Amino acid sequence: MDVVYFGSREIYQDFYTAIRSLLAHNPNVTVYTITEDPDPFYDLPVHNIIWRYKDYFNDTNTQTKWKQFGPIRAAFTKLFPYHDKILSIDCDTIVTADISELWDFDMSDCHVAMTPEITHDRPYWNNGICLMDLKRIREDGLDDLMIQELNTTFHRYVGQDVMQKYLRIKN
């Protein structure tokens, strides 16, 4: 099972707690972190990827507090070119049990599995924990469409909005 956490240096402390909670209940997981710095979690068994926002996104339409990391999931196929799927967990999420059944979740003909959120006036899904079929997203060419959209069009919820526009979602 491949799990990824991401975020800016202001929340690195959250990573420690979140990753430790994951590893306490899931010892056979491979953990990836996407950060601004080389190996900020040197004492944890993680594979760190340095995120260079400007490699994929411009500053035109991402002027929100999530600017640097909000659109990142749209670029996961680029950051994980040899992975068929990845489980993304927000770094403020504590894992309290074995989550292997999430990894084995039947994706059928969907690109991503997320939880529906009922706080909005329209159908909406929260991507705080999401299983992404990177192979299918690549094959359908949706990664490039999402990146292009995020570089040309403002979205209030940045990458979350674009995922819901382009990807088939299973909940």
C-alpha positions as CSV (number, residue, x, y, z in Angstrom):
1,M,0.0,0.0,0.0
2,D,1.4,3.4,-1.0
3,V,0.3,6.4,1.0
4,V,1.2,10.0,0.4
5,Y,1.1,13.1,2.7
6,F,1.9,16.6,1.5
7,G,2.2,20.1,2.8
8,S,4.3,23.1,3.5
9,R,6.9,23.5,6.2
10,E,4.4,25.4,8.4
11,I,2.6,22.0,9.1
12,Y,5.5,19.6,9.2
13,Q,4.8,18.9,12.9
14,D,1.3,17.6,11.8
15,F,3.1,15.1,9.5
16,Y,4.9,13.5,12.4
17,T,1.7,12.7,14.3
18,A,-0.2,11.6,11.2
19,I,2.6,9.4,9.8
20,R,3.2,7.8,13.2
21,S,-0.5,7.0,13.6
22,L,-0.5,5.4,10.2
23,L,2.6,3.3,10.8
24,A,1.4,2.2,14.3
25,H,-1.6,0.4,12.6
26,N,-0.2,-0.3,9.1
27,P,3.4,-1.5,9.4
28,N,3.6,-2.7,5.8
29,V,2.8,0.6,4.2
30,T,5.1,2.6,2.0
31,V,4.9,6.3,3.0
32,Y,5.7,9.2,0.6
33,T,5.9,12.8,1.7
34,I,5.8,15.8,-0.7
35,T,7.4,18.8,0.9
36,E,9.3,22.0,0.2
37,D,12.5,20.7,1.7
38,P,14.8,17.7,1.3
39,D,14.1,15.0,3.9
40,P,12.4,17.0,6.7
41,F,11.4,13.7,8.3
42,Y,14.8,12.0,8.5
43,D,13.8,10.0,11.6
44,L,10.7,8.5,9.9
45,P,10.7,5.7,7.3
46,V,9.4,7.9,4.4
47,H,10.3,8.6,0.8
48,N,10.4,12.4,0.4
49,I,9.7,14.2,-2.9
50,I,10.6,17.8,-3.1
51,W,7.6,19.7,-4.5
52,R,8.3,22.4,-7.0
53,Y,5.0,24.1,-7.6
54,K,6.2,26.1,-10.6
55,D,7.1,22.9,-12.4
56,Y,3.4,22.4,-13.1
57,F,1.5,25.5,-12.1
58,N,1.6,29.2,-12.6
59,D,0.4,32.0,-10.2
60,T,-2.5,33.1,-12.3
61,N,-5.5,31.3,-10.7
62,T,-4.3,29.8,-7.5
63,Q,-4.3,32.8,-5.1
64,T,-5.7,31.0,-2.1
65,K,-4.3,29.8,1.2
66,W,-3.9,26.4,-0.5
67,K,-1.9,27.9,-3.4
68,Q,1.2,25.8,-3.0
69,F,-0.3,22.4,-2.3
70,G,-4.0,22.8,-3.2
71,P,-3.6,21.7,-6.8
72,I,-1.0,19.0,-6.1
73,R,-3.3,15.9,-6.6
74,A,-3.7,17.0,-10.3
75,A,0.0,16.4,-10.7
76,F,0.2,13.0,-8.9
77,T,0.6,11.1,-12.1
78,K,3.7,13.2,-12.8
79,L,5.1,12.8,-9.3
80,F,4.4,9.1,-9.2
81,P,5.0,8.0,-12.8
82,Y,5.5,4.3,-12.0
83,H,2.5,4.0,-9.6
84,D,-0.8,2.6,-10.7
85,K,-2.6,4.0,-7.7
86,I,-2.0,6.0,-4.5
87,L,-3.8,6.7,-1.3
88,S,-3.6,10.3,-0.4
89,I,-4.3,11.3,3.2
90,D,-4.3,14.9,4.5
91,C,-1.5,15.4,7.1
92,D,-4.0,16.4,9.8
93,T,-5.7,13.0,9.7
94,I,-5.0,10.5,12.5
95,V,-5.2,6.9,11.5
96,T,-6.6,4.7,14.3
97,A,-6.8,1.2,12.6
98,D,-5.7,-0.9,9.7
99,I,-6.6,0.9,6.5
100,S,-5.7,-1.8,4.0
101,E,-9.4,-2.2,3.0
102,L,-9.2,1.3,1.6
103,W,-6.3,0.2,-0.6
104,D,-8.4,-2.8,-1.8
105,F,-11.5,-0.7,-2.4
106,D,-13.3,-1.6,-5.7
107,M,-12.7,1.4,-8.0
108,S,-14.6,-0.2,-10.9
109,D,-14.6,2.4,-13.7
110,C,-13.8,5.3,-11.5
111,H,-10.7,7.5,-11.3
112,V,-10.9,8.3,-7.6
113,A,-12.7,7.3,-4.4
114,M,-13.7,10.1,-2.0
115,T,-16.2,10.8,0.7
116,P,-19.4,12.8,-0.1
117,E,-19.6,16.0,1.9
118,I,-23.1,17.3,2.8
119,T,-22.1,20.9,3.9
120,H,-22.4,22.3,0.4
121,D,-25.4,23.3,-1.6
122,R,-24.4,21.0,-4.5
123,P,-23.0,17.5,-4.6
124,Y,-19.4,17.6,-3.3
125,W,-16.7,15.2,-2.3
126,N,-14.0,15.7,0.2
127,N,-10.5,14.6,-1.0
128,G,-8.9,14.6,2.4
129,I,-8.6,10.9,2.1
130,C,-8.8,9.7,-1.5
131,L,-7.7,6.7,-3.4
132,M,-6.6,7.6,-6.9
133,D,-6.3,5.3,-9.9
134,L,-3.3,7.0,-11.4
135,K,-3.1,4.5,-14.3
136,R,-6.7,5.3,-15.4
137,I,-6.2,9.0,-15.0
138,R,-3.1,8.9,-17.2
139,E,-4.7,6.7,-19.8
140,D,-7.7,9.0,-20.0
141,G,-5.4,12.1,-20.3
142,L,-7.1,13.8,-17.4
143,D,-4.0,14.8,-15.5
144,D,-3.0,17.2,-18.2
145,L,-6.5,18.6,-18.5
146,M,-6.6,19.2,-14.7
147,I,-3.2,20.9,-14.7
148,Q,-4.2,23.1,-17.7
149,E,-7.5,24.0,-16.0
150,L,-5.8,25.0,-12.8
151,N,-3.4,27.2,-14.8
152,T,-6.2,29.1,-16.6
153,T,-9.3,29.1,-14.4
154,F,-9.9,30.2,-10.8
155,H,-11.4,27.6,-8.5
156,R,-12.5,28.3,-5.0
157,Y,-11.4,24.9,-3.7
158,V,-8.5,24.6,-6.2
159,G,-7.6,21.0,-7.0
160,Q,-10.7,19.6,-5.3
161,D,-13.0,21.4,-7.7
162,V,-11.0,20.3,-10.7
163,M,-10.9,16.6,-9.6
164,Q,-14.7,16.7,-9.3
165,K,-15.0,18.3,-12.7
166,Y,-12.9,15.8,-14.6
167,L,-12.7,12.5,-12.6
168,R,-15.3,9.8,-12.2
169,I,-15.8,9.5,-8.4
170,K,-16.8,6.5,-6.4
171,N,-17.9,7.0,-2.8
